[in-house]
Structures are given as C-alpha cells and as structure tokens.
Amino acid sequence: KGLDYWERLKRLNLLSLQRRRERYSIIQVWKMLNGLAPNTINIVFYEHQRLGMKATLPPVNHKAQSAVKTDYENSFRIKSSRLWNLLPKHINTVTTLDAFKSVLGDYLRKVPDTPPAPGRNGHSALIPLL
C-alpha cells in the first residue's frame, strides 16, 4: 500500500508492461532470425563484423503524409527492428532460445524501467522518443 507503479514494479521485481512488450518483440525477432517463427514481415538481417546480427530498416518516404510516416514508425517491423539493433553483439549472436532469453533479461534489468504513470514523468522505452 502507498506505493506508486514504479515502486511496486521495483519491489516485486517485475518489468513494466512497456518493457515486457519490448522484450517480447525482441524475442520474436530472434525467433525469425533463427527460423523458429515465420518471417512474414520480411525483416532482412545482415551480419556486421563488430556489431553482430542487425536488421535492415526499409526507407521511409519522407514525402508521404504524416499519418503514413506515423504508421511506418509504429509498425511492428520497424519498432522491433530498432529494438533488435540496440542489442550488443554478445546478445544478438546467441544461438539458443533459453540462453538468449537469459542474457536478454540480464541486459534489460540494467536499463532503467520507469514507464510513464499518472502524476509522474518517465520514459522506459529502449527506443528514444523521436
């Protein structure tokens, strides 16, 4: 009692809903990369010598209406690819799902998780606000 959302998350050792959605998206991209889920959104991966496996982002049409740009930015393909591209090489090159989930969890616990809540400012998204 008497604890706000952030304090309850910390006390219960839970991730915010926003962070859980980000985690799920990253795991889904890993599954696509490793053939455990269909890549129906056609994320194209490439290997970078220093950064590991990365996802290619399709270009946005800068002449498009703002609503189209917003749809582009909010699409699962773009958001999940950007999240994936934030991961360091020692995480994005893990080859088993259980090991990936473990190192991803360790990584996410190091990133501040302070989601927006009524009466408080916060930002927990891994992708900075544009």
C-alpha positions as CSV (number, residue, x, y, z in Angstrom):
1,K,0.0,0.0,0.0
2,G,1.0,3.6,-0.6
3,L,3.5,2.6,-3.4
4,D,3.2,4.1,-6.9
5,Y,3.5,2.0,-10.0
6,W,7.3,2.4,-10.3
7,E,7.9,1.5,-6.7
8,R,5.6,-1.6,-6.9
9,L,7.4,-2.8,-10.0
10,K,10.8,-2.5,-8.2
11,R,9.6,-4.1,-5.0
12,L,8.0,-7.1,-6.9
13,N,11.0,-7.4,-9.2
14,L,8.7,-7.0,-12.3
15,L,9.2,-5.4,-15.7
16,S,6.7,-2.7,-16.7
17,L,4.1,-3.5,-19.4
18,Q,6.0,-1.4,-21.9
19,R,9.3,-3.2,-21.2
20,R,7.6,-6.7,-21.4
21,R,6.2,-5.7,-24.8
22,E,9.7,-4.7,-25.9
23,R,11.1,-7.9,-24.6
24,Y,8.5,-10.0,-26.4
25,S,9.2,-8.1,-29.7
26,I,13.0,-8.7,-29.4
27,I,12.4,-12.4,-28.7
28,Q,10.1,-12.7,-31.7
29,V,12.8,-11.1,-33.9
30,W,15.3,-13.6,-32.6
31,K,12.9,-16.5,-33.5
32,M,12.5,-15.1,-37.0
33,L,16.3,-14.8,-37.4
34,N,16.8,-18.4,-36.2
35,G,13.9,-20.0,-38.2
36,L,11.7,-20.7,-35.1
37,A,9.0,-18.3,-36.3
38,P,7.9,-17.3,-39.8
39,N,9.4,-14.0,-41.0
40,T,6.2,-12.9,-42.6
41,I,7.1,-9.2,-42.2
42,N,10.3,-9.8,-44.3
43,I,12.9,-8.4,-41.9
44,V,16.2,-8.6,-43.7
45,F,19.2,-9.5,-41.5
46,Y,22.9,-8.9,-42.1
47,E,26.0,-9.7,-40.1
48,H,28.1,-6.8,-39.1
49,Q,31.7,-7.7,-38.1
50,R,31.7,-5.6,-35.0
51,L,28.0,-5.3,-34.0
52,G,26.8,-8.8,-34.8
53,M,23.4,-9.6,-36.4
54,K,21.5,-6.5,-37.4
55,A,18.1,-5.8,-39.1
56,T,17.8,-3.6,-42.2
57,L,15.2,-0.9,-41.9
58,P,13.4,-0.1,-45.1
59,P,13.5,3.6,-46.0
60,V,10.6,5.8,-45.2
61,N,9.1,8.0,-47.9
62,H,9.8,11.5,-46.5
63,K,7.3,13.0,-49.0
64,A,4.5,10.9,-47.5
65,Q,1.7,12.3,-45.4
66,S,2.4,12.5,-41.7
67,A,-0.1,9.7,-41.0
68,V,1.8,7.4,-43.3
69,K,5.0,8.2,-41.5
70,T,3.4,7.6,-38.1
71,D,2.1,4.2,-39.3
72,Y,5.6,3.4,-40.5
73,E,7.2,4.3,-37.2
74,N,4.6,2.4,-35.2
75,S,4.7,-0.8,-37.3
76,F,5.9,-3.9,-35.6
77,R,8.5,-4.4,-38.3
78,I,10.1,-1.0,-37.7
79,K,9.8,-0.9,-33.9
80,S,11.0,-4.5,-33.4
81,S,13.9,-4.0,-35.8
82,R,15.0,-0.9,-34.0
83,L,14.9,-2.7,-30.7
84,W,16.9,-5.6,-32.1
85,N,19.5,-3.2,-33.5
86,L,20.1,-1.8,-30.0
87,L,21.3,-5.2,-28.7
88,P,25.1,-5.6,-28.3
89,K,26.8,-8.4,-30.2
90,H,27.2,-10.7,-27.2
91,I,23.4,-10.9,-27.1
92,N,22.3,-10.8,-30.7
93,T,24.6,-13.7,-31.7
94,V,23.3,-16.1,-29.0
95,T,22.2,-19.3,-30.7
96,T,19.7,-21.0,-28.3
97,L,16.4,-19.5,-27.2
98,D,16.8,-20.2,-23.5
99,A,20.3,-18.7,-23.5
100,F,19.0,-15.7,-25.5
101,K,16.2,-15.1,-23.0
102,S,18.6,-15.3,-20.1
103,V,21.1,-12.8,-21.5
104,L,18.4,-10.5,-22.8
105,G,16.8,-10.5,-19.3
106,D,20.1,-9.6,-17.7
107,Y,20.6,-6.8,-20.2
108,L,17.1,-5.4,-19.8
109,R,17.5,-5.3,-16.0
110,K,20.4,-2.9,-16.4
111,V,18.3,-0.4,-18.5
112,P,16.2,1.9,-16.3
113,D,12.5,0.9,-16.4
114,T,10.5,4.0,-15.4
115,P,7.3,4.0,-17.5
116,P,5.0,7.0,-17.7
117,A,2.5,6.9,-14.8
118,P,-0.2,9.3,-13.7
119,G,1.4,12.3,-12.0
120,R,4.9,11.3,-12.8
121,N,7.1,11.7,-15.8
122,G,9.0,8.7,-17.0
123,H,10.4,7.1,-20.0
124,S,11.3,3.4,-20.2
125,A,11.3,2.8,-23.9
126,L,14.5,1.3,-25.2
127,I,14.0,3.4,-28.3
128,P,14.3,7.1,-27.5
129,L,11.3,9.3,-28.3
130,L,11.7,10.9,-31.7
